[in-house]
Amino acid sequence: MPALPRGLFLGLCVLVHLETIVAQISKDPQCDIWCTQHATCINMTHCSCDNGFASTSGKKYFNDILENCDDVNECAGPNGISCGQNADCANTEGSYHCTCISGYTLPSGEKTFPNKTMNNCQDLDDCQLNSSLCEPHGVCRNTRGSYICVCKSGFAKSNKNPLTTCMDVDECSGPKAISCGLNALCVNTFGSYHCKCSPGYALSSGEETFPNKTMNDCQVTGTSFSPWAPPPGVSEDFLNQLKSITRKFKSTSPEESIKSFVKDMEELLSTTTALEGLPLDSQLQVVTYLLSNLEEILRNLAQSSTEQLLVFHTSRGSELSMNIKKKPKGIVEVGRSHTKMNLDWNLTGGSEKAVVGLFSTRELKTLLTNAPLVLDPGMHADLEQENEAPVREGIPELLSAVSIAFLNNKDTAHLSSPVTFAFSHPNVTEGPRRRVTCAFWQPDGKGSGRWATTGCRKLGSDGAGTTCRCAHLSSFAILMAHYDVDDWKLSVITQVGLGVSLACLLLCVLTFLLCRAIQGSRTTIHLHLCLCLFVGSAVFLAGSANPGQGQVGLRCRLVAGLLHYCFLAAFCWMCLEGLELYFLVVRVFPGPGLRTRWLCLLGYGAPGLVVALSAAVHPGGYGRPRYCWLSLDKGFIWSFLGPVTAVIAFNAFIFVVTVWKLTQKFSEINPDMKKLKKARMLTFTAIAQLCILGCTWIFGLFLFGPESHVLAYIFTILNCFQGCFLFVLHCLLNKKVREEYRRWACIVTKSKYNEFSTSTTSQSRALRPSLESGM
């Protein structure tokens, strides 16, 4: 708004002053009307300011109507009122009073006092009056006239604003951060902190946290050997060594722990003399326990490692190779000189941190010397087909180092893609009963274990190295598997039986040649039958086993062809005997049978024709990988089984007809009993012979295949002793032959007696002159 004119302003001031004078006159009509407020009229001529006030001019008495009485500040200036210690002077209009300063108070509870003589100010304990002054993270401490807040442990006031509330202190960061020790982390909490083991580590006590590094006992998770009830004989010293190996993990880095563990385990396995004296099952239990724990501990150590690649060789030749990556893809290969493993990263389970590792050592060879091998059914069937006999697994020979494969993924029993292994081992040669085999260690669920082949197959082998492919992970090795095909009991029976049969067949041949009383067409048939069996048995005994280590050579083919011919010839002579019996009995004794030349032509020509045709049609059918006999390929075995079955069927038919005719003859009124009894004897002798040879070869159909033990023993006994049976049947049970044997025995005995008598007489004559001269 615009400023008022000076004259107008002065006029207003005069009016206000006049109003004041009028008010004073009305109050005290005796005082002059011009004394101002807070002033007292003196002698009706002057004015004087009241106590606590002073005139504008500073005069004690004044008569100027423009003078004013202003309040005097008794507390200000160098001469101001002093209220004493711990008190302040407070000015009031026309006066003053004293008050205790902040933090002090009067015991009476009054707020003010008039002067310092009344000063009784005392310190006030603010912390007692208000206990929540420094809460929640501070402690109130009284000071003279005030208080301070002290932060609790784990809290501090901000440097930027010290008056603020106590703030949490992060003990785990900054230049003075708390150290929790190796393999441990500091974790800040509100008002404090605690220590915990790094990922992959844990306290041996099982607790999750610990207060400081002096209590640090962090070990790699799962790196202690699992609780175990060892078999009898395992010493406490061995168990204590296992425990001491894992105690080192808490004081070293993961990488150093891995190296130390590998070296310590190698040293322990190289000194297993005490374990070698344990029973086999106890040794296998120790191996199973060690392999499972080695895999678990190495996996956990690898997961705690920060290195991406780790390859470690010990002085004794053990190797450890690991590859660790985050979110890997593609194919990875680990391993060095002993074993290499190739697999897809996806098998690790797609985790954030993938681990692939392979540990190979030769120090387990001693404990695994007598470990058994169990073949999977498919491989076992192939071996039986190849060896043409039941296969029993022998004790395998460990060729390569034992390699323990591990991933961060524990579910490796059925992998989505196969894993390829390349093993190196000493140069070896495979044979018919020696095969390089890919095997893995399979626990049996009872604490023990064995080598097995299920899920693994051999891709190739060059003698000094073998490549395998497996559908699961475990502990792997290359074995030289020895297969026990021959049953030593059957071998003994075969050797003894064939030896005795050859002797008996030789006696039969000599009997049929020298015994004049039994000469005839049937004796000729028996003679050639025994000759064929003698040659066939001798060839079988000497050369039926194939020496070519799975390869069929010329020698084996010739032996197979000779056996084919000899045994077919034997059955042909049996067939001729049945035909001879038919002519003798059914045709009512028509006279002599077939001539010898016709018998020989049929007996030796027919089998020769069959063998020639068989060799022309399928020359490769002679010989097998194990035996020098007819092959099963393309049904070639039926070149023998077919004629044999036909002969047996034909003779069986002839014998049925013969027995029927004999029955009719015996029912006639006046039969020729002498001739009928002779025919009956011949018939039943022929039937017995057919049973001996026929039954033998019926069981023999299963000889060169994976037959049961019962059939194998039945065939071996019947076939190997058939010469003995024929000798008993055709010689010892024949009355004429027995009489001839007695005559030969008498001749031999008499000859020996004569020789003895002659020798005695000669000696007596030589001694007589000496005796006479001595007398």
C-alpha positions in Angstrom: 0.0 0.0 0.0 1.3 3.7 -0.5 3.3 5.3 2.3 1.3 7.9 4.5 2.4 11.6 4.4 4.7 12.6 7.2 2.3 15.2 8.6 -0.5 12.7 8.7 1.7 10.2 10.6 2.6 12.8 13.2 -0.9 13.7 13.7 -1.9 10.1 14.3 0.9 9.8 16.9 -0.4 13.0 18.8 -3.8 11.6 18.9 -2.6 8.3 20.3 -0.6 10.1 23.0 -3.6 12.3 23.9 -5.7 9.2 24.2 -3.1 7.8 26.6 -3.0 11.0 28.7 -6.8 11.0 28.9 -6.8 7.4 30.1 -4.2 8.2 32.8 -6.2 11.3 34.0 -9.3 9.2 34.3 -7.3 6.6 36.3 -5.5 9.0 38.6 -6.9 12.5 38.2 -4.2 13.9 40.5 -1.2 12.9 38.2 -0.3 14.9 35.2 -2.0 13.7 32.1 1.3 13.4 30.2 3.1 10.6 32.3 3.4 7.5 30.1 2.6 3.8 30.9 4.8 2.1 33.6 5.6 5.7 34.9 4.6 7.4 38.2 3.9 11.1 38.6 6.2 12.9 40.9 5.1 16.3 42.5 2.7 16.7 39.7 5.5 18.0 37.5 7.7 15.1 36.6 7.3 11.4 35.9 9.5 8.5 37.0 9.5 4.9 35.5 8.4 2.0 37.6 10.9 -0.6 38.9 12.0 -2.8 36.1 11.5 0.0 33.5 13.7 2.8 32.3 13.0 6.0 30.3 13.9 6.3 26.8 16.4 9.1 27.6 17.8 7.2 30.5 16.8 10.0 33.0 15.3 9.0 36.2 12.8 11.9 36.2 11.5 13.4 33.0 8.7 15.8 32.0 8.8 15.3 28.3 5.5 14.0 27.2 7.2 12.0 24.5 9.3 9.9 26.9 8.4 6.2 27.3 9.2 3.7 30.0 10.8 0.5 28.5 11.3 -2.9 30.2 14.8 -3.4 31.6 16.4 -6.8 30.8 18.0 -7.6 34.2 19.6 -10.8 32.8 21.5 -9.2 30.0 24.8 -7.5 29.9 27.9 -7.9 32.0 26.1 -6.7 35.1 23.2 -9.0 34.5 21.5 -10.9 37.3 23.3 -14.2 38.2 21.1 -17.1 39.3 23.9 -19.3 40.4 25.3 -22.6 39.2 23.2 -24.8 36.9 20.5 -22.0 36.5 19.6 -19.4 34.0 18.1 -15.9 34.4 14.8 -15.5 32.5 13.7 -11.8 32.0 10.0 -10.9 32.4 8.2 -7.6 31.8 9.3 -5.4 34.6 11.1 -8.1 36.4 12.9 -11.6 36.1 13.1 -15.0 37.6 15.6 -17.9 37.7 15.1 -21.4 36.3 17.3 -24.5 36.4 19.0 -25.3 33.2 18.0 -28.4 31.2 18.9 -31.6 33.0 18.5 -30.0 36.4 15.5 -29.4 38.6 14.5 -28.0 42.0 13.9 -30.6 44.7 10.6 -28.8 45.6 9.3 -29.3 42.1 9.0 -25.6 41.5 9.8 -24.4 38.1 11.4 -21.0 39.0 13.0 -19.3 42.0 13.6 -15.5 42.6 17.4 -15.3 42.9 20.6 -17.2 43.4 20.2 -17.4 47.1 17.2 -19.7 46.4 19.2 -21.8 43.9 18.9 -25.4 44.8 19.2 -26.9 41.2 20.1 -30.6 41.2 21.0 -33.0 38.3 18.0 -34.8 36.8 18.5 -38.6 35.8 16.8 -38.7 32.4 17.4 -42.4 32.0 15.3 -43.2 35.0 12.6 -40.8 34.0 12.3 -42.2 30.5 13.7 -45.7 30.1 12.9 -45.8 26.3 15.1 -42.9 25.4 17.7 -45.1 23.6 15.6 -48.1 22.7 15.6 -50.4 20.9 19.3 -50.9 20.1 20.9 -48.5 22.6 21.6 -48.2 26.3 20.9 -44.9 28.1 23.7 -43.5 30.3 23.1 -40.4 32.5 25.5 -37.5 32.3 25.8 -34.3 34.3 22.8 -32.4 33.3 22.0 -34.7 30.4 22.4 -38.3 29.1 24.0 -40.2 26.2 22.9 -43.3 24.3 25.5 -46.1 23.9 24.7 -48.6 21.1 24.5 -52.3 21.9 27.0 -54.8 20.6 26.4 -55.2 16.9 25.1 -51.7 16.4 26.6 -48.3 15.9 25.7 -44.7 15.1 26.1 -43.5 11.6 29.3 -41.4 11.0 27.3 -39.1 8.9 24.6 -38.5 11.6 25.8 -39.5 15.1 22.5 -38.5 16.7 20.5 -41.0 14.7 19.3 -44.3 16.1 21.7 -47.1 16.5 22.1 -48.9 13.2 23.1 -52.6 12.6 26.8 -53.1 11.9 27.8 -55.5 9.1 30.6 -57.4 10.7 31.2 -59.5 7.6 32.2 -56.6 5.2 34.7 -53.9 5.1 38.4 -53.8 6.0 37.7 -55.1 9.5 35.4 -57.9 8.4 35.3 -61.0 10.6 37.2 -64.1 9.3 35.5 -67.4 10.0 38.5 -69.5 8.8 39.1 -71.8 5.8 36.1 -73.3 3.9 33.7 -71.1 5.9 31.6 -67.9 5.4 30.7 -65.0 7.7 26.9 -64.3 7.7 25.7 -61.0 9.0 22.6 -61.0 11.2 20.6 -58.1 12.8 22.9 -57.0 15.6 25.3 -59.8 15.3 26.8 -62.5 12.9 27.6 -66.2 12.7 29.8 -68.4 10.7 28.8 -71.3 8.5 30.6 -73.7 6.2 31.0 -73.0 2.6 28.7 -74.8 0.1 29.9 -78.5 -0.1 31.2 -78.4 3.5 29.6 -79.2 6.8 30.5 -79.4 10.5 31.4 -82.8 11.7 29.1 -82.2 14.7 26.1 -81.8 12.4 25.4 -78.2 13.5 24.7 -75.6 10.8 26.5 -72.6 12.3 29.4 -71.8 14.7 30.4 -68.6 16.5 33.9 -67.9 15.3 36.9 -69.4 13.5 38.2 -71.0 16.6 35.2 -73.4 16.4 35.7 -74.0 12.6 35.4 -77.7 11.9 34.2 -77.5 8.3 34.7 -80.6 6.2 33.6 -81.4 2.7 30.1 -82.8 2.8 30.0 -86.6 2.6 33.8 -87.0 2.8 33.9 -89.3 5.8 33.7 -93.0 5.3 30.2 -94.3 6.0 29.4 -96.3 9.1 30.3 -99.9 8.5 30.2 -103.3 10.3 33.4 -104.9 9.0 33.6 -108.6 8.5 35.6 -110.5 11.1 39.4 -110.2 10.6 39.4 -106.5 9.6 41.8 -104.8 12.0 41.0 -101.6 14.0 44.2 -100.2 12.6 42.8 -100.3 9.1 39.6 -98.6 10.2 41.5 -95.9 12.0 43.6 -95.2 8.9 40.4 -94.6 6.9 39.2 -92.1 9.5 42.5 -90.3 9.7 42.5 -89.8 5.9 39.4 -87.7 6.0 40.4 -85.6 9.0 42.8 -83.6 6.9 40.0 -82.2 4.8 39.0 -79.4 7.3 42.5 -77.8 7.2 43.1 -77.7 3.4 41.5 -76.3 0.3 39.3 -78.6 -1.8 42.0 -79.1 -4.4 44.6 -80.0 -1.8 42.1 -82.3 -0.1 41.5 -84.2 -3.3 45.3 -84.7 -3.9 45.9 -85.7 -0.4 43.0 -88.1 -0.4 44.2 -89.8 -3.6 47.7 -90.2 -2.3 46.6 -91.5 1.1 44.2 -94.0 -0.4 46.9 -95.3 -2.8 49.3 -95.7 0.1 46.7 -97.5 2.1 45.7 -99.9 -0.7 49.4 -100.7 -1.4 49.8 -102.1 2.1 46.9 -104.5 2.4 48.9 -107.5 3.6 46.6 -108.0 6.5 43.6 -108.0 4.3 45.0 -110.6 1.9 44.8 -113.3 4.6 41.0 -112.8 4.9 38.5 -115.2 3.4 37.5 -114.4 -0.2 34.0 -113.1 0.9 35.5 -110.8 3.5 37.9 -109.4 0.9 35.1 -108.8 -1.5 33.2 -107.0 1.3 36.2 -104.7 1.9 36.5 -104.0 -1.9 32.8 -103.2 -2.2 32.9 -100.8 0.8 36.0 -99.0 -0.5 34.8 -98.6 -4.0 31.4 -97.2 -3.0 33.0 -94.7 -0.5 35.7 -93.7 -2.9 33.1 -92.7 -5.5 31.0 -90.8 -3.0 33.9 -88.9 -1.4 35.5 -88.0 -4.8 32.2 -86.7 -6.0 31.7 -84.5 -3.0 35.3 -83.2 -3.1 34.9 -82.3 -6.7 31.7 -80.4 -6.1 33.4 -78.2 -3.6 36.3 -77.5 -5.9 36.6 -74.2 -7.7 39.0 -75.3 -10.4 37.6 -76.2 -13.8 40.2 -78.8 -14.7 42.2 -81.0 -12.4 44.6 -83.8 -13.5 46.7 -85.5 -10.8 49.2 -88.3 -11.0 50.7 -90.1 -8.0 54.1 -91.6 -7.7 52.7 -95.1 -7.9 50.8 -94.5 -11.1 47.2 -93.7 -9.9 45.4 -91.0 -11.9 42.6 -88.6 -11.2 41.0 -86.5 -13.9 38.1 -84.0 -13.3 36.3 -81.5 -15.4 34.0 -79.0 -13.6 31.8 -76.5 -15.6 28.7 -74.3 -15.1 25.8 -75.2 -17.5 28.0 -77.1 -19.9 26.9 -78.6 -23.3 28.3 -81.1 -25.7 30.7 -83.9 -25.2 33.4 -84.2 -22.6 36.4 -86.5 -22.2 38.3 -87.2 -19.0 41.2 -89.5 -18.2 44.7 -90.0 -19.3 47.0 -93.1 -19.7 45.1 -95.8 -17.8 41.5 -95.1 -18.9 39.7 -92.4 -20.9 36.0 -91.7 -20.5 33.8 -90.0 -23.2 30.3 -88.9 -22.4 27.6 -86.2 -22.9 27.4 -83.3 -20.4 23.6 -83.9 -20.3 24.2 -87.0 -18.2 25.3 -84.7 -15.3 21.6 -83.9 -14.8 21.5 -80.3 -16.0 22.6 -78.8 -12.7 24.2 -75.4 -12.3 27.6 -76.9 -11.6 28.4 -80.1 -13.5 31.2 -82.5 -12.4 32.7 -85.4 -14.4 35.6 -87.4 -12.9 37.6 -90.6 -13.3 39.9 -92.1 -10.8 42.1 -95.1 -11.9 44.4 -97.2 -9.7 46.1 -100.6 -10.0 46.5 -101.0 -6.2 43.2 -103.0 -5.9 44.5 -105.8 -8.0 45.7 -107.9 -5.0 42.3 -107.8 -3.3 40.5 -108.6 -6.6 42.7 -111.6 -7.6 40.0 -114.2 -6.9 36.9 -112.0 -7.5 34.2 -113.9 -9.5 32.7 -112.9 -12.8 29.0 -113.2 -13.7 28.1 -113.0 -17.4 24.8 -111.5 -18.5 22.4 -114.0 -20.0 22.9 -112.9 -23.6 26.7 -113.2 -23.4 26.4 -116.5 -21.6 24.1 -117.9 -24.3 26.5 -116.8 -27.0 29.4 -118.5 -25.3 27.5 -121.7 -24.9 26.6 -121.6 -28.6 30.2 -120.9 -29.5 31.6 -123.6 -27.3 28.7 -126.0 -27.9 28.7 -126.9 -24.2 27.6 -125.5 -20.9 29.9 -122.6 -19.9 31.0 -122.1 -16.3 32.8 -118.9 -15.4 36.3 -119.4 -14.1 38.4 -116.9 -12.1 39.0 -113.9 -14.3 42.4 -112.1 -14.6 42.4 -108.4 -14.0 44.2 -106.7 -16.9 43.6 -103.0 -16.6 43.5 -100.5 -13.7 40.3 -100.3 -11.8 38.6 -97.0 -12.9 35.9 -95.3 -10.7 33.7 -93.0 -12.8 31.6 -90.3 -11.0 29.3 -87.4 -11.8 27.6 -84.8 -9.7 24.4 -86.7 -10.7 24.1 -89.8 -8.5 21.3 -91.4 -10.6 23.6 -93.2 -13.1 22.0 -96.7 -13.0 20.2 -96.1 -16.3 21.8 -93.4 -18.5 20.0 -91.8 -21.4 23.1 -92.1 -23.6 25.9 -94.6 -23.4 29.4 -93.8 -22.0 32.5 -94.9 -23.9 35.6 -96.1 -22.1 39.1 -96.7 -23.6 41.3 -98.9 -21.4 45.0 -99.6 -21.8 46.4 -102.9 -20.6 49.2 -105.4 -21.2 49.3 -107.1 -24.6 47.2 -110.3 -24.5 45.9 -112.9 -26.9 42.4 -114.2 -26.8 41.6 -117.8 -27.4 38.5 -120.1 -27.5 38.3 -120.1 -23.7 40.0 -116.8 -23.0 38.2 -113.6 -23.9 38.9 -110.0 -23.1 35.8 -108.7 -21.3 34.4 -105.3 -20.2 33.2 -105.6 -16.6 32.0 -103.5 -13.8 31.9 -104.0 -10.0 28.3 -105.0 -8.9 27.4 -105.0 -5.2 25.2 -108.0 -4.3 23.1 -106.2 -1.7 24.7 -108.2 1.1 27.8 -106.1 1.5 29.8 -108.1 -0.9 30.2 -107.9 -4.7 31.5 -109.4 -8.0 32.4 -108.5 -11.5 29.5 -108.4 -13.9 28.9 -107.5 -17.6 25.3 -106.5 -17.8 24.9 -103.2 -19.6 28.4 -103.2 -21.0 29.7 -104.5 -24.3 33.1 -104.5 -26.0 33.4 -102.4 -29.1 36.9 -103.6 -30.0 40.3 -104.8 -28.7 43.8 -104.7 -30.3 45.5 -106.7 -27.6 47.0 -103.7 -25.7 43.8 -101.7 -25.5 40.1 -102.3 -25.3 37.1 -100.0 -26.0 33.9 -100.5 -24.1 30.4 -98.9 -24.1 28.2 -99.0 -21.0 24.7 -97.8 -20.2 25.5 -97.1 -16.5 28.4 -95.8 -14.3 30.2 -97.7 -11.6 33.8 -99.0 -11.2 35.1 -100.6 -14.4 38.0 -102.8 -15.5 39.1 -105.0 -18.3 39.3 -108.7 -17.5 40.7 -111.7 -19.2 37.8 -114.1 -18.6 38.6 -117.8 -18.4 35.7 -120.0 -19.2 35.6 -123.5 -17.8 33.8 -125.6 -20.5 35.1 -129.1 -19.8 33.8 -131.1 -16.8 36.9 -132.9 -15.5 34.7 -135.8 -14.3 33.3 -136.3 -17.7 36.8 -136.0 -19.2 38.0 -138.8 -16.8 35.0 -141.0 -17.7 35.6 -140.4 -21.4 39.3 -141.2 -21.3 38.8 -144.3 -19.1 35.7 -145.5 -20.9 37.1 -145.1 -24.4 40.3 -146.8 -23.3 38.4 -149.8 -21.9 36.1 -149.9 -24.9 39.0 -149.9 -27.4 40.5 -152.9 -25.5 37.1 -154.7 -25.5 36.5 -153.9 -29.2 40.0 -155.3 -30.0 39.1 -158.5 -28.1 35.9 -158.7 -30.0 37.7 -158.3 -33.4 40.2 -161.0 -32.4 37.4 -163.3 -31.2 35.4 -162.9 -34.4 38.5 -163.6 -36.5 39.9 -166.6 -34.5 36.9 -168.3 -33.1 35.9 -170.9 -35.7 32.9 -172.1 -33.8 30.9 -168.9 -34.5 32.0 -168.2 -38.1 29.1 -167.0 -40.3 27.5 -164.0 -41.9 26.4 -162.6 -38.5 29.9 -162.9 -37.1 31.1 -161.1 -40.2 28.6 -158.3 -39.5 29.7 -158.1 -35.9 33.3 -158.0 -36.9 32.9 -155.1 -39.2 30.7 -153.3 -36.7 33.4 -153.6 -34.1 36.0 -152.5 -36.5 34.1 -149.3 -37.4 33.4 -148.5 -33.7 37.1 -149.2 -32.9 38.4 -146.8 -35.6 35.8 -144.2 -34.8 36.4 -144.4 -31.0 40.2 -144.2 -31.5 39.9 -141.2 -33.8 37.4 -139.5 -31.4 39.8 -140.1 -28.4 42.8 -138.9 -30.3 41.5 -135.9 -32.4 38.0 -134.8 -31.6 39.1 -131.6 -29.8 39.8 -128.8 -32.2 43.4 -127.5 -31.6 42.8 -124.5 -33.9 41.7 -122.0 -31.1 38.4 -121.4 -32.7 39.5 -121.8 -36.3 38.5 -124.9 -38.3 41.5 -126.2 -40.1 42.1 -129.0 -42.6 43.0 -131.5 -39.9 39.8 -130.8 -38.0 37.8 -131.2 -41.2 39.4 -134.6 -42.0 38.8 -135.8 -38.5 35.2 -134.8 -38.7 34.7 -136.5 -42.0 36.4 -139.7 -40.7 34.2 -139.7 -37.7 31.1 -139.2 -39.9 32.1 -142.1 -42.1 33.0 -144.5 -39.2 29.9 -144.0 -37.2 27.6 -144.1 -40.3 29.3 -147.3 -41.3 28.7 -148.8 -37.8 25.0 -148.0 -38.2 25.0 -149.5 -41.7 26.3 -152.8 -40.3 23.6 -152.6 -37.7 21.1 -152.2 -40.5 22.6 -155.2 -42.3 22.3 -157.3 -39.2 18.6 -156.4 -39.0 18.2 -157.4 -42.7 20.1 -160.7 -42.0 17.8 -161.4 -39.1 14.8 -160.8 -41.3 16.0 -163.3 -43.8 16.7 -165.8 -41.1 13.4 -165.6 -39.2 10.6 -164.1 -41.3 11.4 -166.0 -44.5 11.4 -169.3 -42.6 15.1 -170.1 -42.8 15.7 -169.9 -46.5 19.4 -170.7 -46.3 22.5 -168.5 -46.2 22.1 -164.7 -46.2 23.9 -162.1 -48.1 27.4 -162.8 -49.3 30.4 -161.1 -47.7 31.2 -158.9 -50.7 27.7 -157.6 -50.8 27.8 -156.9 -47.1 31.0 -155.0 -47.4 29.7 -153.1 -50.5 26.6 -152.0 -48.6 28.3 -151.6 -45.2 31.1 -149.4 -46.5 29.8 -148.0 -49.7 26.5 -146.5 -48.4 28.2 -144.3 -45.7 30.9 -143.4 -48.2 28.2 -142.2 -50.6 26.5 -140.2 -47.9 29.8 -138.5 -46.8 30.7 -137.7 -50.4 27.4 -136.1 -51.1 27.5 -134.2 -47.9 31.0 -132.9 -48.5 30.0 -131.9 -52.1 26.8 -130.0 -51.0 28.4 -128.2 -47.9 32.1 -128.8 -47.6 32.3 -126.2 -44.8 30.0 -128.3 -42.6 32.9 -130.4 -41.3 34.4 -129.0 -38.2 33.4 -126.8 -35.4 35.3 -124.1 -33.4 35.6 -126.5 -30.4 35.0 -130.0 -31.8 36.0 -131.8 -35.0 32.4 -132.8 -35.8 29.6 -131.9 -38.0 28.5 -128.3 -38.0 25.0 -127.2 -36.9 25.0 -124.5 -39.6 22.4 -125.1 -42.3 21.2 -128.3 -40.6 24.3 -130.1 -41.8 24.2 -132.3 -38.7 21.2 -134.1 -40.3 23.6 -135.7 -42.8 24.4 -138.0 -39.8 21.2 -137.8 -37.8 19.0 -138.6 -40.8 20.6 -141.9 -41.7 21.0 -142.9 -38.1 17.3 -142.2 -37.4 16.4 -144.2 -40.5 18.5 -147.2 -39.5 17.1 -147.2 -35.9 13.5 -147.0 -37.3 14.2 -149.7 -39.8 15.7 -152.1 -37.3 13.0 -151.4 -34.8 10.4 -152.3 -37.5 12.4 -155.5 -38.3 12.6 -156.5 -34.7 8.9 -156.0 -34.1 8.1 -158.1 -37.2 10.6 -160.8 -36.1 9.2 -161.0 -32.5 5.7 -161.3 -33.9 6.8 -164.1 -36.3 8.6 -165.9 -33.5 5.5 -165.8 -31.4 3.5 -167.4 -34.2 6.2 -170.1 -34.7 6.1 -171.0 -31.0 2.3 -171.4 -31.2 2.5 -174.1 -34.0 1.9 -177.8 -33.1 5.3 -179.2 -34.0 7.8 -176.4 -34.3 11.5 -177.0 -34.8 12.3 -175.9 -31.3 16.1 -176.0 -31.7 16.0 -173.6 -34.6 13.3 -171.4 -33.0 15.4 -171.0 -29.8 18.4 -170.1 -31.9 16.4 -167.5 -33.8 15.0 -166.1 -30.5 18.4 -165.8 -29.0 19.7 -164.0 -32.1 16.7 -161.7 -32.2 17.0 -160.6 -28.6 20.8 -160.2 -29.0 20.2 -157.9 -31.9 17.6 -156.0 -30.0 20.0 -155.6 -27.1 22.7 -154.4 -29.5 20.3 -151.9 -31.0 19.4 -150.6 -27.6 23.0 -150.2 -26.7 24.0 -148.3 -29.8 20.7 -146.6 -30.6 20.1 -145.3 -27.1 23.7 -144.1 -27.0 23.3 -142.0 -30.1 19.8 -140.8 -29.1 21.5 -139.2 -26.1 24.4 -138.3 -28.3 22.2 -135.9 -30.3 22.7 -133.4 -27.4 26.4 -134.1 -27.0 27.8 -131.0 -28.8 25.2 -128.6 -27.5 24.6 -126.9 -24.1 22.9 -130.0 -22.7 22.1 -130.7 -19.1 24.6 -132.5 -16.8 22.3 -135.5 -16.5 22.2 -136.1 -20.3 26.0 -135.5 -20.5 26.7 -138.1 -18.0 24.3 -140.6 -19.5 25.7 -140.2 -23.0 29.3 -140.3 -21.8 28.8 -143.6 -19.9 26.8 -145.3 -22.6 29.0 -144.1 -25.5 32.3 -144.7 -23.8 31.5 -148.1 -22.5 29.6 -149.4 -25.5 32.7 -151.5 -26.6 32.5 -153.2 -23.2 28.7 -153.8 -23.6 29.3 -155.4 -27.1 32.1 -157.6 -25.7 29.8 -158.9 -23.0 26.8 -159.3 -25.3 28.5 -161.0 -28.3 31.4 -162.8 -26.5 30.9 -163.5 -22.8 27.2 -164.3 -23.1 27.9 -166.6 -26.1 28.4 -170.2 -24.9 30.5 -171.2 -27.9 32.8 -168.3 -27.4 33.2 -169.1 -23.7 34.1 -172.6 -24.5 36.7 -171.4 -27.0 38.1 -169.0 -24.4 38.4 -172.0 -22.0 40.2 -174.0 -24.7 42.6 -171.1 -25.4 43.2 -170.7 -21.6 44.0 -174.3 -21.3 46.4 -174.2 -24.2 48.1 -171.1 -22.8 48.3 -172.6 -19.3 49.7 -176.0 -20.6 52.2 -174.2 -22.7 53.4 -172.2 -19.8 53.5 -175.3 -17.6 55.6 -177.1 -20.3 57.9 -174.2 -20.5 58.3 -174.2 -16.8 59.0 -177.9 -16.6 61.5 -177.8 -19.4 63.3 -174.9 -17.8 63.4 -176.8 -14.4 64.7 -180.0 -16.0 67.5 -178.1 -17.8 68.5 -176.4 -14.6 68.6 -179.7 -12.7 70.8 -181.3 -15.4 73.2 -178.3 -15.3 73.5 -178.5 -11.5 73.9 -182.3 -11.2 77.7 -182.4 -12.0 78.4 -179.7 -9.4 76.5 -181.6 -6.8 78.3 -184.9 -7.6 81.7 -183.3 -7.4 80.8 -181.6 -4.1 79.9 -184.9 -2.6 
